[in-house]
């Protein structure tokens, strides 16, 4: 199985907009390798006769009746907001767009 090196960790951190130190990059490269080894070992046992599962215990959805109730007014919803503008929540810009 291919190894996750420093370059891949740096690229992933850049995509996630996470700043990492050199020590963190080295540590995460090793941890990714351990994770990939674990996935590979599971893949070896997961044959066609083993059914795929997302949870070890069978689960079923429990639905409740959809009942219409009172909703907040715009003023009530914005009352506890740290900042509002033009009847909407105002949030800090995060992507550097104009």
SULQUICOR-V725667 format. One record per backbone hydrogen bond with DSSP energy under -1.0 kcal/mol. NH is the residue of the N-H (numbers start at 1). CO is the residue of the C=O. E is the energy in kcal/mol with one decimal. If there is no record, write none. Layout:
nh-><NH/NH>
co-><CO/CO>
e-><E/E>
This chain:
nh-><9/10/11/12/13/14/15/16/18/25/26/27/28/29/30/31/32/33/34/35/36/37/38/39/40/41/42/43/44/46/47/50/77/78/79/81/85/88/90>
co-><5/6/7/8/9/10/11/12/13/21/22/23/24/25/26/27/28/29/30/31/32/33/34/35/36/37/38/39/40/42/45/47/73/74/75/78/88/85/83>
e-><-2.0/-2.8/-2.3/-2.7/-2.6/-2.3/-2.5/-2.1/-3.1/-2.3/-2.3/-2.4/-2.9/-2.2/-1.6/-2.1/-2.9/-1.7/-1.9/-2.3/-2.8/-2.2/-2.0/-2.4/-2.3/-2.1/-1.9/-2.4/-1.6/-1.8/-1.9/-1.7/-2.4/-2.0/-1.0/-1.1/-2.6/-1.2/-2.3>
